[in-house]
Amino acid sequence: MNKDELLEQLRQSEHPTVVDFWAPWCVPCRRIKPVLDQLAQEYDGRVNFQAINADEHPELMREMKVFSIPTLMVFRQQIIVFSQP
């Protein structure tokens, strides 16, 4: 996946999307996963949640200017409305 593919997915989404940049070896990433899973259930049908493995998509990380993980970004269509490294 590259930045253009991600932005196209976000553009097509009717709902806000929370994108979680994570890695399996990242302890803080593993700690927030249950919370994100619970929020995904609670907001099912109103908010989309997407996890992107930093190890599998290093170029996307650079293109999105994500320099640390976990990083959460909230998009409304293609616009970042919140970003928290």
Phi and psi restraints in degrees (value plus and minus 20) as a CYANA .aco file:
   2 ASN   PHI    -139.8   -99.8
   2 ASN   PSI    -199.9  -159.9
   3 LYS   PHI     -80.7   -40.7
   3 LYS   PSI     -62.6   -22.6
   4 ASP   PHI     -82.3   -42.3
   4 ASP   PSI     -61.2   -21.2
   5 GLU   PHI     -85.1   -45.1
   5 GLU   PSI     -62.9   -22.9
   6 LEU   PHI     -82.7   -42.7
   6 LEU   PSI     -66.9   -26.9
   7 LEU   PHI     -83.7   -43.7
   7 LEU   PSI     -53.8   -13.8
   8 GLU   PHI     -85.8   -45.8
   8 GLU   PSI     -62.4   -22.4
   9 GLN   PHI     -80.4   -40.4
   9 GLN   PSI     -63.5   -23.5
  10 LEU   PHI     -86.4   -46.4
  10 LEU   PSI     -57.5   -17.5
  11 ARG   PHI     -83.7   -43.7
  11 ARG   PSI     -57.6   -17.6
  12 GLN   PHI     -98.6   -58.6
  12 GLN   PSI     -34.3     5.7
  13 SER   PHI     -95.1   -55.1
  13 SER   PSI     114.7   154.7
  14 GLU   PHI     -97.6   -57.6
  14 GLU   PSI     -41.0    -1.0
  15 HIS   PHI    -135.7   -95.7
  15 HIS   PSI     139.9   179.9
  16 PRO   PHI     -78.8   -38.8
  16 PRO   PSI     132.8   172.8
  17 THR   PHI    -148.6  -108.6
  17 THR   PSI     108.7   148.7
  18 VAL   PHI    -116.6   -76.6
  18 VAL   PSI     100.6   140.6
  19 VAL   PHI    -127.6   -87.6
  19 VAL   PSI     102.6   142.6
  20 ASP   PHI    -125.9   -85.9
  20 ASP   PSI      93.3   133.3
  21 PHE   PHI    -111.3   -71.3
  21 PHE   PSI     100.5   140.5
  22 TRP   PHI    -164.8  -124.8
  22 TRP   PSI     156.5   196.5
  23 ALA   PHI    -169.9  -129.9
  23 ALA   PSI     128.6   168.6
  24 PRO   PHI     -82.0   -42.0
  24 PRO   PSI     -49.2    -9.2
  25 TRP   PHI    -103.9   -63.9
  25 TRP   PSI     -27.8    12.2
  26 CYS   PHI    -103.8   -63.8
  26 CYS   PSI      91.9   131.9
  27 VAL   PHI     -82.7   -42.7
  27 VAL   PSI     -67.5   -27.5
  28 PRO   PHI     -79.9   -39.9
  28 PRO   PSI     -53.7   -13.7
  29 CYS   PHI     -82.7   -42.7
  29 CYS   PSI     -63.5   -23.5
  30 ARG   PHI     -87.6   -47.6
  30 ARG   PSI     -50.1   -10.1
  31 ARG   PHI     -92.4   -52.4
  31 ARG   PSI     -53.8   -13.8
  32 ILE   PHI    -107.6   -67.6
  32 ILE   PSI     -33.7     6.3
  33 LYS   PHI     -76.0   -36.0
  33 LYS   PSI     -66.8   -26.8
  34 PRO   PHI     -80.2   -40.2
  34 PRO   PSI     -54.8   -14.8
  35 VAL   PHI     -87.1   -47.1
  35 VAL   PSI     -64.8   -24.8
  36 LEU   PHI     -84.6   -44.6
  36 LEU   PSI     -59.0   -19.0
  37 ASP   PHI     -81.8   -41.8
  37 ASP   PSI     -62.0   -22.0
  38 GLN   PHI     -85.2   -45.2
  38 GLN   PSI     -63.0   -23.0
  39 LEU   PHI     -84.2   -44.2
  39 LEU   PSI     -57.6   -17.6
  40 ALA   PHI     -81.2   -41.2
  40 ALA   PSI     -59.6   -19.6
  41 GLN   PHI     -88.2   -48.2
  41 GLN   PSI     -65.1   -25.1
  42 GLU   PHI     -84.7   -44.7
  42 GLU   PSI     -56.7   -16.7
  43 TYR   PHI    -125.2   -85.2
  43 TYR   PSI       0.2    40.2
  44 ASP   PHI     -74.9   -34.9
  44 ASP   PSI     109.1   149.1
  45 GLY   PHI      68.9   108.9
  45 GLY   PSI     -29.4    10.6
  46 ARG   PHI    -140.1  -100.1
  46 ARG   PSI     -47.6    -7.6
  47 VAL   PHI    -159.3  -119.3
  47 VAL   PSI     114.9   154.9
  48 ASN   PHI    -114.8   -74.8
  48 ASN   PSI     126.1   166.1
  49 PHE   PHI    -143.3  -103.3
  49 PHE   PSI     113.0   153.0
  50 GLN   PHI    -155.0  -115.0
  50 GLN   PSI     111.3   151.3
  51 ALA   PHI    -127.0   -87.0
  51 ALA   PSI     111.9   151.9
  52 ILE   PHI    -140.9  -100.9
  52 ILE   PSI      98.8   138.8
  53 ASN   PHI     -93.9   -53.9
  53 ASN   PSI      97.0   137.0
  54 ALA   PHI     -82.0   -42.0
  54 ALA   PSI     -54.4   -14.4
  55 ASP   PHI     -87.8   -47.8
  55 ASP   PSI     -51.9   -11.9
  56 GLU   PHI    -107.7   -67.7
  56 GLU   PSI     -36.8     3.2
  57 HIS   PHI    -154.5  -114.5
  57 HIS   PSI      37.9    77.9
  58 PRO   PHI     -84.0   -44.0
  58 PRO   PSI     -53.7   -13.7
  59 GLU   PHI     -87.8   -47.8
  59 GLU   PSI     -60.2   -20.2
  60 LEU   PHI     -81.5   -41.5
  60 LEU   PSI     -59.8   -19.8
  61 MET   PHI     -77.9   -37.9
  61 MET   PSI     -66.4   -26.4
  62 ARG   PHI     -84.5   -44.5
  62 ARG   PSI     -64.8   -24.8
  63 GLU   PHI     -82.7   -42.7
  63 GLU   PSI     -54.3   -14.3
  64 MET   PHI    -109.0   -69.0
  64 MET   PSI     -19.5    20.5
  65 LYS   PHI      39.6    79.6
  65 LYS   PSI      21.9    61.9
  66 VAL   PHI    -117.5   -77.5
  66 VAL   PSI      94.3   134.3
  67 PHE   PHI    -129.4   -89.4
  67 PHE   PSI     -27.0    13.0
  68 SER   PHI    -168.3  -128.3
  68 SER   PSI     137.5   177.5
  69 ILE   PHI    -148.3  -108.3
  69 ILE   PSI     131.3   171.3
  70 PRO   PHI     -93.2   -53.2
  70 PRO   PSI     126.6   166.6
  71 THR   PHI    -149.4  -109.4
  71 THR   PSI     111.1   151.1
  72 LEU   PHI    -131.7   -91.7
  72 LEU   PSI     114.5   154.5
  73 MET   PHI    -148.0  -108.0
  73 MET   PSI     117.5   157.5
  74 VAL   PHI    -132.1   -92.1
  74 VAL   PSI     105.7   145.7
  75 PHE   PHI    -136.0   -96.0
  75 PHE   PSI     122.5   162.5
  76 ARG   PHI    -137.2   -97.2
  76 ARG   PSI      86.1   126.1
  77 GLN   PHI      41.2    81.2
  77 GLN   PSI    -138.4   -98.4
  78 GLN   PHI    -122.4   -82.4
  78 GLN   PSI     -14.7    25.3
  79 ILE   PHI    -119.2   -79.2
  79 ILE   PSI     107.8   147.8
  80 ILE   PHI     -94.4   -54.4
  80 ILE   PSI     101.6   141.6
  81 VAL   PHI    -124.7   -84.7
  81 VAL   PSI     -32.2     7.8
  82 PHE   PHI    -182.1  -142.1
  82 PHE   PSI     119.7   159.7
  83 SER   PHI    -163.4  -123.4
  83 SER   PSI     108.7   148.7
  84 GLN   PHI    -154.7  -114.7
  84 GLN   PSI      89.7   129.7
